[in-house]
Amino acid sequence: MTAMKNALLIAAACLLALLSTIGASLPYPILPPLFASGAANGLNQFMGLPPKLLFGVAIMINPLGLLIGSALLGPMSDRYGRRPVLLLTACGAALGHAVTAVAMLLESYPLFLAARFATGLLEGNGAVARAMLAERLDGPLRLRAIAWLNGAFHLGWLAGPLLAGLTVGFGVTVPFWIAVGALLAVALLVALALPGEAPSTLTTSWWQVARDRHALNLLRHGELRTLFAAQLAATCGVTAFYEYYPLWLVEFAGYDTQGIAAINVALCGVMTLASLSAGRAGDGPPLRRAACFAFGIAAAVGLVGAGGLWLGMAGIVLFGIPNAYYNATVQNWAAERFSGHGMGAVMGLLSTTFCLANILMALAGSVLTLIDTRLILLLGAGLSAWAGWRLLAWRPMAAPMNLSEARK
């Protein structure tokens, strides 16, 4: 019975992770024709602004919601419980996709932005799913479950554009309605997989939790500041790669949309398979292993930025291996080391760091790509290499901090 409950728990978490990244990536093949085809519509003619500017804002607004949701939802689940937060956010994200579909039918740009932001905010529940697994599982099973969860996140970036491409021919809003049905089904699975939780005896309001217990408050603690700095540098390399390797393929390999999609399939397939095997316990200190994987990320991204065509292509496909192992190692170690701070807040900090890295690399890339696209990739490789050095040199305290010490 326990094995069945654990299987349902892991399945619910992985499906939520899959659908959160599907929701984020779903519009990527849908929006460009709406904004750049030259045909006027309510979405690309808002307030007389250039369509490409409107498109850029439309793409950015969902990750902005993810950033805020990742910082807030984990601590919220520490206060109100994993089950109610996951149920509320899954149903709310389904509603967000429904409103997105309505906004596209009405060609209402403001409503579209509001829906995409709210959906991103609620799909920041990946931190809650991570916290749920880290809290309810232990030992090798927890390590495997977190690795599988990461694999589900990676797979979503592949499945979202594929779902949109396969179904958009039936109507531009059809992919969003499919996402609505899938999220509601997963909410039902969460309700079945997670037992009811005893009401919290705390009296703090949701606003007090959002203000005083958000994930970034953990930066008051020295070891978590060190983790944040190393994680931010490592994920800057990761996000520089994600955001700009398609542009590199266009400029230096002459790839079109179909070619980029084929390479993306190979990358996501390798990364998903690596995530499944990353769940095995490794030998040696976890920080040393994480440092080696950060160096591996730097090497793969560096091959794209500085290598020739074929070395760069190899770097793109092989990038998924060190990235999958790095994530599994760091997240499992952080769960064991900093659980006294609240598992939701700790996993929220890791998720927030990734979202922040996305924004920073997008801003840096908007300048560096005007000179040469390879510069932003080399910057990302350098930052990941620095993260590896920092993790290698880090000597944490001998024992993890307990709950009472964490709250002083």
N, C-alpha and C positions, 0 to 999 in steps of 0.2 A: 504493500500500500504506500509506504514511504517513497519507494522508487517511482511509482506512478505519479504521486504528487510532485516529486522533483521534476519528472519529465514534463508534466503540465506547466509547472512554473517556468522552466527553461523555454518551453515552446512559446508561452505567452510573452515572455521578455523578448525573445528573438523576433517574433512576429511584430511586436511594437517597434523594435529597432528597424526592422526591414521597412515597415510602412512609414516611419518618420523620414527616412532618407528617400524613399520613393516619393513622398509628398514634397520634399525639397527639390528633387531633380525632375519631377513630372513635367513642369512647364518648359524645360529647356528646349525641346524640339518644337513646342507649340507656339511660343511667344515670338520668335524671330520673324516668321512670316506675317504676323499681325502688325508688327511695328516697322518692318523694313521692306515690305513688298511694294510699297508705293501707293497701295490702295487706301484711301482715307476711310477711317472709322472712328468711333468715339474714343477708342483706347489710344490711338496715336495722334489725336488732334486736340489734346487737352491743353487749354489756356495758351494755345499758339506755340507751345514749346517744341523743340526739335524731337522727332520720333525716337532717335537714338538715345537722347537724354531720358526720355520717358521709359524706354526699354531698360536702360541701366538702372534706374530707380526701381523698376518692377522686379528686376533680378535680385537687387540688393536687399529689398525689404523683408524677404523671408529669412535670410541669414541673420538679419538684425533681430528679428523676433526670436530666432533660435538662441542667439547670444543672451538675451535677457531671460528667456525661459530656462536656459541651462543654469543660470546663476540663481534663480529663484525657486524652481520647482523641487530641486533636491532638498533644500532646507525646509520647504513647505511639507514635504513628505516626512521629514523627521518629526515635525510637529503634529500633523494630522493623520499620518499613516500612509503606507505605500498604496494600499488597495484603493481608498477613495480618491487619491490624487491621480492614480493611473486610470481609473474609470472615468473621472471627470475630464481629464485631458484627452483621452481617446475619443470620447463622445464629442467633446468640444472641437477637436481637430476635424472630425467627420463633418460637423456643422460648418467649420471654416471652409472645407472643400466644396460643400454645397453652396455656400454664399459666393465662393469664387466662380463657380459655374454660372450662377445667376448674374453676377457682375459682368461676365463675358457675354452673356445673352443680351443684357441691357446696354453693353458697351459703356459701362460706367467705370472710368479710370479710378476715381477716389474710392469707390466701393471695392474695386479689385485690390487696391493697395491695402485697404483696411483688412480685407479677408486674408490676404497672403501674410500680413504681419501677425494677425491673430493666430493663424494656423501654425506659423513658425514658433510663436510663443508657446503654444500648447504642445508642439512636437519636440520641444526641449525636454520632454520627459525621459529621454534616454538616460539621464543621470539617475532618475528614479528607478528605472529598470536595472541599471548596474548596481545601485544600492540594494535593491531587493535581492538580487542573486548573491551579492557579497555578504549580505546579512543572514540569509536563510541557508546558505550552503557553506561548506568549509572543506579544507584539504584539497586533494587533487580534483574533486568534482567542481569546486568553485573555480579553480583555474581553468578547467575545460569549459565550464559554462560561460565565463567571461570571454574566453577566446571565441566560442561559438557566437556570442552576442556581437563581438566585433566583426565576425564574418558576416552576420546579418546586416550590420551597418554598411559594410563594403558592398554587399550584394545589392543593396537598395539603390546605390548610385548607378548600377547597371540596369536594374529592373525598371526604374522610373522612366528613363528615356525609351526603353523597349516597349513598356506598356503604352506610353503615349503614341509611339510610332505605329503600333499594331492596331490601336483603337480609334485614333483621331479621325480616321477615314469615315467612321460612322457618325461623326459630329464632334466639333471642337471641345464640347464640354463632357463628352462621354468618359474620357479618362478620369475626370474628377469625380463623376458619379460612381465609377468603379471603386475609387479610393474611399468614398463614403461608405459603401457597403462593406468593404474589407475592414475598415476601422471599427465599425459597429460589431462585426463578427468577432474581432479580436477583443473588444470590450467585453463581450459575452464570455470569451475564454478566460479573461482576467478574473471576471466575477466567479467563475467556476474553479479556477486554479488557486486563487488566493483566499484563505479563510478570513472571516470577519475579524476585525481588530477591536480590542477594547477601547472605548473612548478615552481620549487623552485627558489627564487631570490638569494640564496646564491651562492657564487663563489668558495667555497672550493672544492677541487678535492676529488675523492674517497680515494686516498692515505692519504690525510690530515685527512679525517674523520676516516679512519682506525687507523691512528697513534694517533690522538688527542682526538677522541670522543668514543673510544671503552669502553665497559661497565665497565672495571676495573678502568677507570679514576674516576668513582663515589666514589671510596674509599678515595678520598681526603676529603670527607665530613664526619663529625663525626658520624651522625646518620646512614648513609649508611654503615660505617665501623662496627657499632654495629649490624646492620641487617645482614651484610655479615658474621660476626663471628658466630652469632646464627644460621643462615641458614646453614653455612658450617658444624657446629657441628651436627645439626639435620639431614642433608642429609648424613653425614658420617654414622650415624646409619642406615639410609635407604639403602644406597648403600652396606654397610657391609652385610645387610640382603639379598639383591638381589643377590649379588655375591657369597655368601657362604652357604645359606640355602640348595641349591641342594647338596653340598658336605656333609653337615650335614646329609641329608637324606640318602646318600649312606653309610656313615660311621656308623651312629647310628640307622638307621631304615632299612638298607639293601635294599633300593629301587633301582630299575633299571630305565632305561630311561622312560618306560611306567608309572611307579609309580610316578616319578618326574613330568611327563607331567600331570598326573591326579591331583596332588596337585597344580600344577601351574594353571590349569583350575579353581580350586576352589578358589585359592587366587585372580586371576584376576577377576573372576566373582564377588566376594565379594567387591573388590576394585572398580570395575566399578559401581556397584549398589550404593556403599557408595558415590562415586563421584557425582552421580545424585542427591542424597538427600543432599549432602553438600552444594548445591547451595542456601539453605534457609538461610535467615538472622538469626543469633544466638543472644542470649541475653548476655549482659555483654560486657566489653571492649574487642576488638579483640585480643590484645596482651595476655590478660589473657586466653582467649579461646585457642589461639595458643600454649601457654605454657602447658595447660592441654593436648592438642593433642600430643605435643612433649613427655610429660611424658607417654602417651599411647603408642607411638612408642617405647620408651625405654622399657616399660613393655613387649610388644610383642616380641621384639628382645631378651630381657633378658630371657624370657621363653624358647626360642630356645637354648640359650647359656647355661643356668643353670638348666632348668627344665628337667624332665624325658621325656620319649618318647612321651607320650600322651599330656603332657603339651606343649612340643615343637611343636607338630603337631597343637595343638590349637593356639599357638602363630603365626605359619606360616599363617594359614587361616585368623585369626582375625587381623593380622597386617594391612590389607588393609583399615580398618575402620578409625583408627586415622590418618593414612597417607593421606587418601583422604581429611579428614576434615582439617588437618594441611595445606595442600597445598592450598585449596580453601581460607582459612582464611588469610594466610600470603600474598598470591598474590593479593587478593582484597584490603587488607589494604595497601600494598605497592603501588598499583595503585593509591589509593586516596591520600596517604601521599606524594609521591615523584614524582608526574606527572610533576612537574616543571623542572625536570632534563631531560625530554624526555622519553615518555612511552617505546619506543623501547629500550633505554639504560637500564632502570630500569628492564624490563622483561628480557633483555639480561643478566644482572647481576645475577638474580635468576637462569637462565638456566645455566650460566657459573659455578655458585657455585655448582650445582648438578654434572656437568661434572668433575669439579675438585675433588669433593668428591669421585667420581668413581675411579679416578686415585690414590688418596691417600689411599683409602681402599684396592685397588688391590695391591699396593706396601706393605702396612702393612700386609695384609693377606698372601702375598707370604713368609713372614718370620714367622708369628705367626702360620700358619697352619702346619709348620714343627714340631711344638711342640704339638698343639692341636687346631683343627678347632674352638672349642668353644671360644677360647680366642679372636678371631677377632670379633665374635658376641657380646661378653661381652664388648669389647672396644667400638663397635658401640652403644650398649645400654647405656654405660656410657656417651658417647658424646651427644646422644640425650637427656639424662636426664639433662646434663649441659645446653644444649640449652633451655630446659624448664625453668630451674632456671634463666637463663639470661633474657629470655623474661618476666618472672614474675617480675624481679627486675628492668626492663627497664622503665624509665620515660621520654618519648620523650617530646620535646618542645610542648607548648600548641597548636601552629598552624602549618599547613603544610607550607613548603617553596614555595614561588611563583617562577614563571619563571625567573624574573629578579634577584632574590636573588640567585637562583641556578647557574646562569651563571657568577656570580662575581668571 
